[in-house]
Amino acid sequence: MSQERIGEISKEIVQEWYKEKGVSPEEMEGEKEKEKKEEKEEQERLSSFDPPPPKFTPLTEKEQEEVEMREKEKELLVKDKIKNLLNLAEEKGLERSIKEAEKENDPFLLDVYHDVLAKEAAYKRFLEK
């Protein structure tokens, strides 16, 4: 189902709900306009409290190299963990490997593992067993 269709269904539900409550379309529109105005006023009020954005200081060449080195190390570590998770899925099942991935409490690892399973269709191999 497309996002557009989901939006249409949501709108239909709200309209039907208002109709059941005896609210006319004009009152609905008036309420929407009132909510938009209140939301805008609230955003303006809150934005006056926002601190100025921090100044951006570019990294030195050495700092950039260190960042890149840490990122490569992280990638290698995640690749090894993903391979271990795939082996675990093959041996003990997909559910067990997902639980182990969640125990790592590493969003990057979970994201990559999800991509491997879903986008690369690796999960199909484990479902066949």
PARO-620303 format. One record per residue: residue number from 1; x, y, z of N, C-alpha, C in turn; residue in one letter. Coordinates in nm, 3 decimals, padded with zeros to 5 digits, always signed. Example, Ala and Ser with C-alpha at 12.3 -4.5 7.8 and 13.67 -1.06 7.14 Angstrom:
2
<rec i="1" n_c1="+01.319" n_c2="-00.569" n_c3="+00.780" ca_c1="+01.230" ca_c2="-00.450" ca_c3="+00.780" c_c1="+01.320" c_c2="-00.330" c_c3="+00.780" aa="a"/>
<rec i="2" n_c1="+01.285" n_c2="-00.225" n_c3="+00.708" ca_c1="+01.367" ca_c2="-00.106" ca_c3="+00.714" c_c1="+01.290" c_c2="+00.003" c_c3="+00.787" aa="s"/>
end
This chain:
129
<rec i="1" n_c1="+00.085" n_c2="-00.117" n_c3="+00.000" ca_c1="+00.000" ca_c2="+00.000" ca_c3="+00.000" c_c1="+00.090" c_c2="+00.124" c_c3="+00.000" aa="m"/>
<rec i="2" n_c1="+00.059" n_c2="+00.219" n_c3="-00.085" ca_c1="+00.144" ca_c2="+00.338" ca_c3="-00.098" c_c1="+00.120" c_c2="+00.434" c_c3="+00.017" aa="s"/>
<rec i="3" n_c1="+00.217" n_c2="+00.522" n_c3="+00.039" ca_c1="+00.204" ca_c2="+00.624" ca_c3="+00.142" c_c1="+00.087" c_c2="+00.716" c_c3="+00.111" aa="q"/>
<rec i="4" n_c1="+00.069" n_c2="+00.743" n_c3="-00.017" ca_c1="-00.041" ca_c2="+00.829" ca_c3="-00.058" c_c1="-00.175" c_c2="+00.766" c_c3="-00.018" aa="e"/>
<rec i="5" n_c1="-00.188" n_c2="+00.637" n_c3="-00.043" ca_c1="-00.312" ca_c2="+00.568" ca_c3="-00.008" c_c1="-00.331" c_c2="+00.564" c_c3="+00.143" aa="r"/>
<rec i="6" n_c1="-00.226" n_c2="+00.545" n_c3="+00.217" ca_c1="-00.235" ca_c2="+00.545" ca_c3="+00.363" c_c1="-00.285" c_c2="+00.681" c_c3="+00.411" aa="i"/>
<rec i="7" n_c1="-00.234" n_c2="+00.789" n_c3="+00.350" ca_c1="-00.280" ca_c2="+00.923" ca_c3="+00.385" c_c1="-00.427" c_c2="+00.942" c_c3="+00.354" aa="g"/>
<rec i="8" n_c1="-00.471" n_c2="+00.888" n_c3="+00.240" ca_c1="-00.613" ca_c2="+00.900" ca_c3="+00.203" c_c1="-00.701" c_c2="+00.825" c_c3="+00.303" aa="e"/>
<rec i="9" n_c1="-00.658" n_c2="+00.707" n_c3="+00.341" ca_c1="-00.735" ca_c2="+00.627" ca_c3="+00.436" c_c1="-00.742" c_c2="+00.700" c_c3="+00.571" aa="i"/>
<rec i="10" n_c1="-00.631" n_c2="+00.758" n_c3="+00.614" ca_c1="-00.630" ca_c2="+00.832" ca_c3="+00.740" c_c1="-00.729" c_c2="+00.946" c_c3="+00.736" aa="s"/>
<rec i="11" n_c1="-00.728" n_c2="+01.019" n_c3="+00.624" ca_c1="-00.819" ca_c2="+01.132" ca_c3="+00.609" c_c1="-00.964" c_c2="+01.084" c_c3="+00.613" aa="k"/>
<rec i="12" n_c1="-00.993" n_c2="+00.973" n_c3="+00.543" ca_c1="-01.129" ca_c2="+00.918" ca_c3="+00.542" c_c1="-01.173" c_c2="+00.880" c_c3="+00.683" aa="e"/>
<rec i="13" n_c1="-01.085" n_c2="+00.819" n_c3="+00.757" ca_c1="-01.119" ca_c2="+00.776" ca_c3="+00.893" c_c1="-01.154" c_c2="+00.897" c_c3="+00.979" aa="i"/>
<rec i="14" n_c1="-01.072" n_c2="+01.002" n_c3="+00.971" ca_c1="-01.098" ca_c2="+01.122" ca_c3="+01.050" c_c1="-01.230" c_c2="+01.185" c_c3="+01.010" aa="v"/>
<rec i="15" n_c1="-01.256" n_c2="+01.193" n_c3="+00.879" ca_c1="-01.381" ca_c2="+01.251" ca_c3="+00.832" c_c1="-01.501" c_c2="+01.170" c_c3="+00.880" aa="q"/>
<rec i="16" n_c1="-01.492" n_c2="+01.039" n_c3="+00.872" ca_c1="-01.601" ca_c2="+00.954" ca_c3="+00.919" c_c1="-01.621" c_c2="+00.970" c_c3="+01.069" aa="e"/>
<rec i="17" n_c1="-01.513" n_c2="+00.980" n_c3="+01.143" ca_c1="-01.522" ca_c2="+00.994" ca_c3="+01.288" c_c1="-01.590" c_c2="+01.126" c_c3="+01.324" aa="w"/>
<rec i="18" n_c1="-01.548" n_c2="+01.234" n_c3="+01.258" ca_c1="-01.613" ca_c2="+01.364" ca_c3="+01.282" c_c1="-01.761" c_c2="+01.358" c_c3="+01.246" aa="y"/>
<rec i="19" n_c1="-01.791" n_c2="+01.293" n_c3="+01.135" ca_c1="-01.930" ca_c2="+01.283" ca_c3="+01.091" c_c1="-02.013" c_c2="+01.210" c_c3="+01.196" aa="k"/>
<rec i="20" n_c1="-01.959" n_c2="+01.101" n_c3="+01.250" ca_c1="-02.028" ca_c2="+01.025" ca_c3="+01.354" c_c1="-02.049" c_c2="+01.110" c_c3="+01.478" aa="e"/>
<rec i="21" n_c1="-01.960" n_c2="+01.202" n_c3="+01.504" ca_c1="-01.970" ca_c2="+01.289" ca_c3="+01.622" c_c1="-02.060" c_c2="+01.410" c_c3="+01.596" aa="k"/>
<rec i="22" n_c1="-02.105" n_c2="+01.424" n_c3="+01.470" ca_c1="-02.195" ca_c2="+01.534" ca_c3="+01.436" c_c1="-02.124" c_c2="+01.665" c_c3="+01.408" aa="g"/>
<rec i="23" n_c1="-01.997" n_c2="+01.657" n_c3="+01.370" ca_c1="-01.921" ca_c2="+01.778" ca_c3="+01.339" c_c1="-01.926" c_c2="+01.799" c_c3="+01.188" aa="v"/>
<rec i="24" n_c1="-01.962" n_c2="+01.920" n_c3="+01.146" ca_c1="-01.973" ca_c2="+01.949" ca_c3="+01.004" c_c1="-01.835" c_c2="+01.967" c_c3="+00.941" aa="s"/>
<rec i="25" n_c1="-01.825" n_c2="+01.951" n_c3="+00.807" ca_c1="-01.698" ca_c2="+01.973" ca_c3="+00.739" c_c1="-01.643" c_c2="+02.114" c_c3="+00.762" aa="p"/>
<rec i="26" n_c1="-01.733" n_c2="+02.212" n_c3="+00.772" ca_c1="-01.688" ca_c2="+02.349" ca_c3="+00.795" c_c1="-01.622" c_c2="+02.361" c_c3="+00.933" aa="e"/>
<rec i="27" n_c1="-01.685" n_c2="+02.296" n_c3="+01.032" ca_c1="-01.628" ca_c2="+02.299" ca_c3="+01.167" c_c1="-01.493" c_c2="+02.227" c_c3="+01.170" aa="e"/>
<rec i="28" n_c1="-01.485" n_c2="+02.116" n_c3="+01.090" ca_c1="-01.358" ca_c2="+02.043" ca_c3="+01.082" c_c1="-01.249" c_c2="+02.134" c_c3="+01.027" aa="m"/>
<rec i="29" n_c1="-01.279" n_c2="+02.204" n_c3="+00.919" ca_c1="-01.181" ca_c2="+02.293" ca_c3="+00.858" c_c1="-01.142" c_c2="+02.404" c_c3="+00.953" aa="e"/>
<rec i="30" n_c1="-01.245" n_c2="+02.458" n_c3="+01.025" ca_c1="-01.217" ca_c2="+02.563" ca_c3="+01.123" c_c1="-01.125" c_c2="+02.514" c_c3="+01.233" aa="g"/>
<rec i="31" n_c1="-01.147" n_c2="+02.391" n_c3="+01.278" ca_c1="-01.062" ca_c2="+02.331" ca_c3="+01.381" c_c1="-00.920" c_c2="+02.311" c_c3="+01.328" aa="e"/>
<rec i="32" n_c1="-00.909" n_c2="+02.265" n_c3="+01.204" ca_c1="-00.776" ca_c2="+02.245" ca_c3="+01.144" c_c1="-00.700" c_c2="+02.377" c_c3="+01.137" aa="k"/>
<rec i="33" n_c1="-00.768" n_c2="+02.481" n_c3="+01.091" ca_c1="-00.703" ca_c2="+02.612" ca_c3="+01.080" c_c1="-00.662" c_c2="+02.663" c_c3="+01.217" aa="e"/>
<rec i="34" n_c1="-00.748" n_c2="+02.644" n_c3="+01.315" ca_c1="-00.718" ca_c2="+02.687" ca_c3="+01.451" c_c1="-00.596" c_c2="+02.611" c_c3="+01.505" aa="k"/>
<rec i="35" n_c1="-00.591" n_c2="+02.479" n_c3="+01.480" ca_c1="-00.478" ca_c2="+02.399" ca_c3="+01.525" c_c1="-00.349" c_c2="+02.442" c_c3="+01.456" aa="e"/>
<rec i="36" n_c1="-00.356" n_c2="+02.469" n_c3="+01.325" ca_c1="-00.237" ca_c2="+02.514" ca_c3="+01.252" c_c1="-00.186" c_c2="+02.645" c_c3="+01.309" aa="k"/>
<rec i="37" n_c1="-00.278" n_c2="+02.738" n_c3="+01.336" ca_c1="-00.240" ca_c2="+02.868" ca_c3="+01.390" c_c1="-00.176" c_c2="+02.852" c_c3="+01.527" aa="k"/>
<rec i="38" n_c1="-00.237" n_c2="+02.769" n_c3="+01.613" ca_c1="-00.182" ca_c2="+02.746" ca_c3="+01.747" c_c1="-00.046" c_c2="+02.680" c_c3="+01.740" aa="e"/>
<rec i="39" n_c1="-00.030" n_c2="+02.584" n_c3="+01.648" ca_c1="+00.097" ca_c2="+02.515" ca_c3="+01.632" c_c1="+00.206" c_c2="+02.611" c_c3="+01.586" aa="e"/>
<rec i="40" n_c1="+00.171" n_c2="+02.698" n_c3="+01.491" ca_c1="+00.267" ca_c2="+02.797" ca_c3="+01.441" c_c1="+00.309" c_c2="+02.892" c_c3="+01.553" aa="k"/>
<rec i="41" n_c1="+00.212" n_c2="+02.939" n_c3="+01.630" ca_c1="+00.242" ca_c2="+03.029" ca_c3="+01.742" c_c1="+00.333" c_c2="+02.961" c_c3="+01.844" aa="e"/>
<rec i="42" n_c1="+00.305" n_c2="+02.833" n_c3="+01.871" ca_c1="+00.386" ca_c2="+02.759" ca_c3="+01.966" c_c1="+00.529" c_c2="+02.742" c_c3="+01.914" aa="e"/>
<rec i="43" n_c1="+00.544" n_c2="+02.712" n_c3="+01.786" ca_c1="+00.677" ca_c2="+02.698" ca_c3="+01.727" c_c1="+00.754" c_c2="+02.829" c_c3="+01.734" aa="q"/>
<rec i="44" n_c1="+00.685" n_c2="+02.940" n_c3="+01.705" ca_c1="+00.750" ca_c2="+03.071" ca_c3="+01.713" c_c1="+00.792" c_c2="+03.102" c_c3="+01.855" aa="e"/>
<rec i="45" n_c1="+00.704" n_c2="+03.070" n_c3="+01.950" ca_c1="+00.736" ca_c2="+03.096" ca_c3="+02.091" c_c1="+00.857" c_c2="+03.014" c_c3="+02.135" aa="r"/>
<rec i="46" n_c1="+00.857" n_c2="+02.886" n_c3="+02.097" ca_c1="+00.968" ca_c2="+02.799" ca_c3="+02.136" c_c1="+01.098" c_c2="+02.834" c_c3="+02.066" aa="l"/>
<rec i="47" n_c1="+01.089" n_c2="+02.879" n_c3="+01.941" ca_c1="+01.211" ca_c2="+02.911" ca_c3="+01.867" c_c1="+01.285" c_c2="+03.028" c_c3="+01.929" aa="s"/>
<rec i="48" n_c1="+01.214" n_c2="+03.113" n_c3="+02.002" ca_c1="+01.282" ca_c2="+03.226" ca_c3="+02.066" c_c1="+01.372" c_c2="+03.177" c_c3="+02.179" aa="s"/>
<rec i="49" n_c1="+01.351" n_c2="+03.055" n_c3="+02.227" ca_c1="+01.434" ca_c2="+02.999" ca_c3="+02.334" c_c1="+01.549" c_c2="+02.915" c_c3="+02.281" aa="f"/>
<rec i="50" n_c1="+01.551" n_c2="+02.890" n_c3="+02.153" ca_c1="+01.656" ca_c2="+02.806" ca_c3="+02.096" c_c1="+01.791" c_c2="+02.875" c_c3="+02.109" aa="d"/>
<rec i="51" n_c1="+01.890" n_c2="+02.803" n_c3="+02.157" ca_c1="+02.024" ca_c2="+02.862" ca_c3="+02.162" c_c1="+02.080" c_c2="+02.871" c_c3="+02.020" aa="p"/>
<rec i="52" n_c1="+02.175" n_c2="+02.958" n_c3="+02.000" ca_c1="+02.234" ca_c2="+02.967" ca_c3="+01.865" c_c1="+02.306" c_c2="+02.836" c_c3="+01.832" aa="p"/>
<rec i="53" n_c1="+02.310" n_c2="+02.800" n_c3="+01.706" ca_c1="+02.378" ca_c2="+02.675" ca_c3="+01.669" c_c1="+02.526" c_c2="+02.684" c_c3="+01.702" aa="p"/>
<rec i="54" n_c1="+02.587" n_c2="+02.570" n_c3="+01.735" ca_c1="+02.729" ca_c2="+02.572" ca_c3="+01.767" c_c1="+02.812" c_c2="+02.606" c_c3="+01.643" aa="p"/>
<rec i="55" n_c1="+02.924" n_c2="+02.666" n_c3="+01.668" ca_c1="+03.013" ca_c2="+02.698" ca_c3="+01.556" c_c1="+03.081" c_c2="+02.571" c_c3="+01.510" aa="k"/>
<rec i="56" n_c1="+03.090" n_c2="+02.556" n_c3="+01.382" ca_c1="+03.152" ca_c2="+02.437" ca_c3="+01.323" c_c1="+03.301" c_c2="+02.464" c_c3="+01.302" aa="f"/>
<rec i="57" n_c1="+03.380" n_c2="+02.377" n_c3="+01.358" ca_c1="+03.524" ca_c2="+02.386" ca_c3="+01.339" c_c1="+03.567" c_c2="+02.263" c_c3="+01.259" aa="t"/>
<rec i="58" n_c1="+03.619" n_c2="+02.283" n_c3="+01.141" ca_c1="+03.661" ca_c2="+02.168" ca_c3="+01.060" c_c1="+03.772" c_c2="+02.088" c_c3="+01.130" aa="p"/>
<rec i="59" n_c1="+03.771" n_c2="+01.959" n_c3="+01.104" ca_c1="+03.875" ca_c2="+01.873" ca_c3="+01.161" c_c1="+04.007" c_c2="+01.897" c_c3="+01.092" aa="l"/>
<rec i="60" n_c1="+04.112" n_c2="+01.879" n_c3="+01.169" ca_c1="+04.245" ca_c2="+01.886" ca_c3="+01.107" c_c1="+04.264" c_c2="+01.759" c_c3="+01.024" aa="t"/>
<rec i="61" n_c1="+04.364" n_c2="+01.757" n_c3="+00.944" ca_c1="+04.390" ca_c2="+01.640" ca_c3="+00.859" c_c1="+04.415" c_c2="+01.517" c_c3="+00.946" aa="e"/>
<rec i="62" n_c1="+04.489" n_c2="+01.535" n_c3="+01.055" ca_c1="+04.519" ca_c2="+01.424" ca_c3="+01.144" c_c1="+04.391" c_c2="+01.373" c_c3="+01.212" aa="k"/>
<rec i="63" n_c1="+04.307" n_c2="+01.465" n_c3="+01.257" ca_c1="+04.181" ca_c2="+01.425" ca_c3="+01.320" c_c1="+04.092" c_c2="+01.351" c_c3="+01.221" aa="e"/>
<rec i="64" n_c1="+04.088" n_c2="+01.398" n_c3="+01.097" ca_c1="+04.008" ca_c2="+01.332" ca_c3="+00.994" c_c1="+04.060" c_c2="+01.191" c_c3="+00.968" aa="q"/>
<rec i="65" n_c1="+04.191" n_c2="+01.174" n_c3="+00.963" ca_c1="+04.249" ca_c2="+01.041" ca_c3="+00.944" c_c1="+04.212" c_c2="+00.949" c_c3="+01.060" aa="e"/>
<rec i="66" n_c1="+04.213" n_c2="+01.001" n_c3="+01.183" ca_c1="+04.178" ca_c2="+00.922" ca_c3="+01.299" c_c1="+04.031" c_c2="+00.878" c_c3="+01.293" aa="e"/>
<rec i="67" n_c1="+03.945" n_c2="+00.969" n_c3="+01.252" ca_c1="+03.802" ca_c2="+00.937" ca_c3="+01.238" c_c1="+03.784" c_c2="+00.827" c_c3="+01.135" aa="v"/>
<rec i="68" n_c1="+03.848" n_c2="+00.841" n_c3="+01.021" ca_c1="+03.837" ca_c2="+00.741" ca_c3="+00.915" c_c1="+03.890" c_c2="+00.606" c_c3="+00.960" aa="e"/>
<rec i="69" n_c1="+04.000" n_c2="+00.608" n_c3="+01.036" ca_c1="+04.057" ca_c2="+00.483" ca_c3="+01.085" c_c1="+03.961" c_c2="+00.414" c_c3="+01.183" aa="m"/>
<rec i="70" n_c1="+03.900" n_c2="+00.491" n_c3="+01.272" ca_c1="+03.802" ca_c2="+00.434" ca_c3="+01.366" c_c1="+03.681" c_c2="+00.379" c_c3="+01.293" aa="r"/>
<rec i="71" n_c1="+03.636" n_c2="+00.449" n_c3="+01.188" ca_c1="+03.522" ca_c2="+00.402" ca_c3="+01.110" c_c1="+03.555" c_c2="+00.271" c_c3="+01.040" aa="e"/>
<rec i="72" n_c1="+03.676" n_c2="+00.259" n_c3="+00.986" ca_c1="+03.716" ca_c2="+00.134" ca_c3="+00.919" c_c1="+03.723" c_c2="+00.020" c_c3="+01.020" aa="k"/>
<rec i="73" n_c1="+03.777" n_c2="+00.050" n_c3="+01.139" ca_c1="+03.782" ca_c2="-00.052" ca_c3="+01.244" c_c1="+03.642" c_c2="-00.098" c_c3="+01.283" aa="e"/>
<rec i="74" n_c1="+03.552" n_c2="-00.003" n_c3="+01.295" ca_c1="+03.413" ca_c2="-00.035" ca_c3="+01.330" c_c1="+03.350" c_c2="-00.122" c_c3="+01.221" aa="k"/>
<rec i="75" n_c1="+03.374" n_c2="-00.086" n_c3="+01.095" ca_c1="+03.320" ca_c2="-00.164" ca_c3="+00.984" c_c1="+03.372" c_c2="-00.307" c_c3="+00.987" aa="e"/>
<rec i="76" n_c1="+03.503" n_c2="-00.324" n_c3="+01.010" ca_c1="+03.559" ca_c2="-00.459" ca_c3="+01.015" c_c1="+03.499" c_c2="-00.540" c_c3="+01.131" aa="l"/>
<rec i="77" n_c1="+03.484" n_c2="-00.475" n_c3="+01.245" ca_c1="+03.427" ca_c2="-00.541" ca_c3="+01.361" c_c1="+03.282" c_c2="-00.582" c_c3="+01.332" aa="l"/>
<rec i="78" n_c1="+03.206" n_c2="-00.493" n_c3="+01.272" ca_c1="+03.066" ca_c2="-00.522" ca_c3="+01.241" c_c1="+03.057" c_c2="-00.634" c_c3="+01.138" aa="v"/>
<rec i="79" n_c1="+03.144" n_c2="-00.632" n_c3="+01.038" ca_c1="+03.143" ca_c2="-00.739" ca_c3="+00.937" c_c1="+03.166" c_c2="-00.874" c_c3="+01.003" aa="k"/>
<rec i="80" n_c1="+03.262" n_c2="-00.880" n_c3="+01.095" ca_c1="+03.288" ca_c2="-01.006" ca_c3="+01.165" c_c1="+03.167" c_c2="-01.050" c_c3="+01.247" aa="d"/>
<rec i="81" n_c1="+03.106" n_c2="-00.954" n_c3="+01.316" ca_c1="+02.990" ca_c2="-00.987" ca_c3="+01.399" c_c1="+02.873" c_c2="-01.034" c_c3="+01.312" aa="k"/>
<rec i="82" n_c1="+02.855" n_c2="-00.970" n_c3="+01.196" ca_c1="+02.746" ca_c2="-01.011" ca_c3="+01.106" c_c1="+02.770" c_c2="-01.153" c_c3="+01.056" aa="i"/>
<rec i="83" n_c1="+02.893" n_c2="-01.183" n_c3="+01.019" ca_c1="+02.925" ca_c2="-01.319" ca_c3="+00.973" c_c1="+02.897" c_c2="-01.421" c_c3="+01.084" aa="k"/>
<rec i="84" n_c1="+02.933" n_c2="-01.385" n_c3="+01.207" ca_c1="+02.904" ca_c2="-01.474" ca_c3="+01.320" c_c1="+02.754" c_c2="-01.491" c_c3="+01.341" aa="n"/>
<rec i="85" n_c1="+02.680" n_c2="-01.381" n_c3="+01.325" ca_c1="+02.534" ca_c2="-01.389" ca_c3="+01.339" c_c1="+02.472" c_c2="-01.475" c_c3="+01.230" aa="l"/>
<rec i="86" n_c1="+02.524" n_c2="-01.464" n_c3="+01.109" ca_c1="+02.474" ca_c2="-01.547" ca_c3="+01.000" c_c1="+02.503" c_c2="-01.695" c_c3="+01.027" aa="l"/>
<rec i="87" n_c1="+02.623" n_c2="-01.723" n_c3="+01.079" ca_c1="+02.656" ca_c2="-01.861" ca_c3="+01.115" c_c1="+02.564" c_c2="-01.912" c_c3="+01.225" aa="n"/>
<rec i="88" n_c1="+02.537" n_c2="-01.826" n_c3="+01.323" ca_c1="+02.447" ca_c2="-01.864" ca_c3="+01.430" c_c1="+02.306" c_c2="-01.890" c_c3="+01.376" aa="l"/>
<rec i="89" n_c1="+02.262" n_c2="-01.807" n_c3="+01.285" ca_c1="+02.130" ca_c2="-01.826" ca_c3="+01.224" c_c1="+02.123" c_c2="-01.960" c_c3="+01.152" aa="a"/>
<rec i="90" n_c1="+02.231" n_c2="-01.996" n_c3="+01.088" ca_c1="+02.235" ca_c2="-02.122" ca_c3="+01.015" c_c1="+02.233" c_c2="-02.241" c_c3="+01.112" aa="e"/>
<rec i="91" n_c1="+02.303" n_c2="-02.226" n_c3="+01.224" ca_c1="+02.313" ca_c2="-02.336" ca_c3="+01.319" c_c1="+02.194" c_c2="-02.344" c_c3="+01.416" aa="e"/>
<rec i="92" n_c1="+02.155" n_c2="-02.228" n_c3="+01.472" ca_c1="+02.055" ca_c2="-02.227" ca_c3="+01.579" c_c1="+01.923" c_c2="-02.161" c_c3="+01.539" aa="k"/>
<rec i="93" n_c1="+01.919" n_c2="-02.100" n_c3="+01.424" ca_c1="+01.795" ca_c2="-02.038" ca_c3="+01.378" c_c1="+01.803" c_c2="-01.886" c_c3="+01.374" aa="g"/>
<rec i="94" n_c1="+01.719" n_c2="-01.831" n_c3="+01.289" ca_c1="+01.717" ca_c2="-01.687" ca_c3="+01.266" c_c1="+01.676" c_c2="-01.610" c_c3="+01.391" aa="l"/>
<rec i="95" n_c1="+01.577" n_c2="-01.659" n_c3="+01.461" ca_c1="+01.529" ca_c2="-01.590" ca_c3="+01.580" c_c1="+01.640" c_c2="-01.575" c_c3="+01.684" aa="e"/>
<rec i="96" n_c1="+01.715" n_c2="-01.680" n_c3="+01.704" ca_c1="+01.825" ca_c2="-01.677" ca_c3="+01.801" c_c1="+01.930" c_c2="-01.575" c_c3="+01.759" aa="r"/>
<rec i="97" n_c1="+01.962" n_c2="-01.571" n_c3="+01.631" ca_c1="+02.065" ca_c2="-01.477" ca_c3="+01.586" c_c1="+02.018" c_c2="-01.333" c_c3="+01.601" aa="s"/>
<rec i="98" n_c1="+01.891" n_c2="-01.309" n_c3="+01.579" ca_c1="+01.838" ca_c2="-01.173" ca_c3="+01.595" c_c1="+01.844" c_c2="-01.132" c_c3="+01.741" aa="i"/>
<rec i="99" n_c1="+01.811" n_c2="-01.223" n_c3="+01.831" ca_c1="+01.820" ca_c2="-01.193" ca_c3="+01.974" c_c1="+01.963" c_c2="-01.160" c_c3="+02.014" aa="k"/>
<rec i="100" n_c1="+02.056" n_c2="-01.235" n_c3="+01.959" ca_c1="+02.198" ca_c2="-01.209" ca_c3="+01.989" c_c1="+02.239" c_c2="-01.072" c_c3="+01.936" aa="e"/>
<rec i="101" n_c1="+02.192" n_c2="-01.037" n_c3="+01.819" ca_c1="+02.224" ca_c2="-00.906" ca_c3="+01.761" c_c1="+02.168" c_c2="-00.795" c_c3="+01.850" aa="a"/>
<rec i="102" n_c1="+02.046" n_c2="-00.814" n_c3="+01.899" ca_c1="+01.985" ca_c2="-00.714" ca_c3="+01.986" c_c1="+02.060" c_c2="-00.699" c_c3="+02.118" aa="e"/>
<rec i="103" n_c1="+02.118" n_c2="-00.808" n_c3="+02.168" ca_c1="+02.195" ca_c2="-00.803" ca_c3="+02.292" c_c1="+02.317" c_c2="-00.712" c_c3="+02.279" aa="k"/>
<rec i="104" n_c1="+02.368" n_c2="-00.699" n_c3="+02.158" ca_c1="+02.486" ca_c2="-00.614" ca_c3="+02.136" c_c1="+02.456" c_c2="-00.467" c_c3="+02.164" aa="e"/>
<rec i="105" n_c1="+02.329" n_c2="-00.429" n_c3="+02.155" ca_c1="+02.288" ca_c2="-00.291" ca_c3="+02.180" c_c1="+02.369" c_c2="-00.192" c_c3="+02.095" aa="n"/>
<rec i="106" n_c1="+02.382" n_c2="-00.227" n_c3="+01.968" ca_c1="+02.458" ca_c2="-00.145" ca_c3="+01.873" c_c1="+02.367" c_c2="-00.114" c_c3="+01.754" aa="d"/>
<rec i="107" n_c1="+02.314" n_c2="+00.008" n_c3="+01.746" ca_c1="+02.222" ca_c2="+00.042" ca_c3="+01.636" c_c1="+02.283" c_c2="+00.020" c_c3="+01.498" aa="p"/>
<rec i="108" n_c1="+02.411" n_c2="+00.049" n_c3="+01.483" ca_c1="+02.475" ca_c2="+00.031" ca_c3="+01.353" c_c1="+02.476" c_c2="-00.117" c_c3="+01.315" aa="f"/>
<rec i="109" n_c1="+02.512" n_c2="-00.202" n_c3="+01.409" ca_c1="+02.514" ca_c2="-00.346" ca_c3="+01.385" c_c1="+02.374" c_c2="-00.396" c_c3="+01.347" aa="l"/>
<rec i="110" n_c1="+02.272" n_c2="-00.353" n_c3="+01.421" ca_c1="+02.135" ca_c2="-00.394" ca_c3="+01.392" c_c1="+02.091" c_c2="-00.348" c_c3="+01.254" aa="l"/>
<rec i="111" n_c1="+02.128" n_c2="-00.226" n_c3="+01.219" ca_c1="+02.090" ca_c2="-00.172" ca_c3="+01.088" c_c1="+02.155" c_c2="-00.253" c_c3="+00.976" aa="d"/>
<rec i="112" n_c1="+02.283" n_c2="-00.280" n_c3="+00.990" ca_c1="+02.353" ca_c2="-00.356" ca_c3="+00.886" c_c1="+02.299" c_c2="-00.499" c_c3="+00.879" aa="v"/>
<rec i="113" n_c1="+02.274" n_c2="-00.560" n_c3="+00.995" ca_c1="+02.222" ca_c2="-00.697" ca_c3="+00.997" c_c1="+02.084" c_c2="-00.701" c_c3="+00.931" aa="y"/>
<rec i="114" n_c1="+02.002" n_c2="-00.603" n_c3="+00.960" ca_c1="+01.870" ca_c2="-00.594" ca_c3="+00.896" c_c1="+01.886" c_c2="-00.584" c_c3="+00.745" aa="h"/>
<rec i="115" n_c1="+01.977" n_c2="-00.498" n_c3="+00.700" ca_c1="+01.999" ca_c2="-00.484" ca_c3="+00.556" c_c1="+02.044" c_c2="-00.615" c_c3="+00.492" aa="d"/>
<rec i="116" n_c1="+02.133" n_c2="-00.683" n_c3="+00.560" ca_c1="+02.183" ca_c2="-00.811" ca_c3="+00.507" c_c1="+02.068" c_c2="-00.911" c_c3="+00.496" aa="v"/>
<rec i="117" n_c1="+01.987" n_c2="-00.918" n_c3="+00.600" ca_c1="+01.876" ca_c2="-01.014" ca_c3="+00.599" c_c1="+01.767" c_c2="-00.975" c_c3="+00.500" aa="l"/>
<rec i="118" n_c1="+01.730" n_c2="-00.848" n_c3="+00.500" ca_c1="+01.616" ca_c2="-00.805" ca_c3="+00.418" c_c1="+01.656" c_c2="-00.771" c_c3="+00.276" aa="a"/>
<rec i="119" n_c1="+01.745" n_c2="-00.677" n_c3="+00.259" ca_c1="+01.778" ca_c2="-00.629" ca_c3="+00.125" c_c1="+01.856" c_c2="-00.732" c_c3="+00.045" aa="k"/>
<rec i="120" n_c1="+01.939" n_c2="-00.806" n_c3="+00.113" ca_c1="+02.017" ca_c2="-00.907" ca_c3="+00.043" c_c1="+01.946" c_c2="-01.042" c_c3="+00.041" aa="e"/>
<rec i="121" n_c1="+01.828" n_c2="-01.046" n_c3="+00.101" ca_c1="+01.741" ca_c2="-01.165" ca_c3="+00.103" c_c1="+01.808" c_c2="-01.286" c_c3="+00.168" aa="a"/>
<rec i="122" n_c1="+01.900" n_c2="-01.263" n_c3="+00.260" ca_c1="+01.967" ca_c2="-01.374" ca_c3="+00.328" c_c1="+01.870" c_c2="-01.451" c_c3="+00.417" aa="a"/>
<rec i="123" n_c1="+01.767" n_c2="-01.384" n_c3="+00.464" ca_c1="+01.672" ca_c2="-01.452" ca_c3="+00.553" c_c1="+01.606" c_c2="-01.571" c_c3="+00.485" aa="y"/>
<rec i="124" n_c1="+01.591" n_c2="-01.567" n_c3="+00.353" ca_c1="+01.525" ca_c2="-01.676" ca_c3="+00.281" c_c1="+01.600" c_c2="-01.808" c_c3="+00.300" aa="k"/>
<rec i="125" n_c1="+01.730" n_c2="-01.799" n_c3="+00.307" ca_c1="+01.811" ca_c2="-01.919" ca_c3="+00.325" c_c1="+01.779" c_c2="-01.987" c_c3="+00.458" aa="r"/>
<rec i="126" n_c1="+01.752" n_c2="-01.905" n_c3="+00.562" ca_c1="+01.727" ca_c2="-01.960" ca_c3="+00.693" c_c1="+01.583" c_c2="-02.006" c_c3="+00.710" aa="f"/>
<rec i="127" n_c1="+01.494" n_c2="-01.950" n_c3="+00.631" ca_c1="+01.354" ca_c2="-01.992" ca_c3="+00.637" c_c1="+01.333" c_c2="-02.129" c_c3="+00.574" aa="l"/>
<rec i="128" n_c1="+01.418" n_c2="-02.162" n_c3="+00.478" ca_c1="+01.406" ca_c2="-02.290" ca_c3="+00.409" c_c1="+01.440" c_c2="-02.407" c_c3="+00.500" aa="e"/>
<rec i="129" n_c1="+01.514" n_c2="-02.381" n_c3="+00.606" ca_c1="+01.556" ca_c2="-02.490" ca_c3="+00.696" c_c1="+01.450" c_c2="-02.523" c_c3="+00.796" aa="k"/>
end
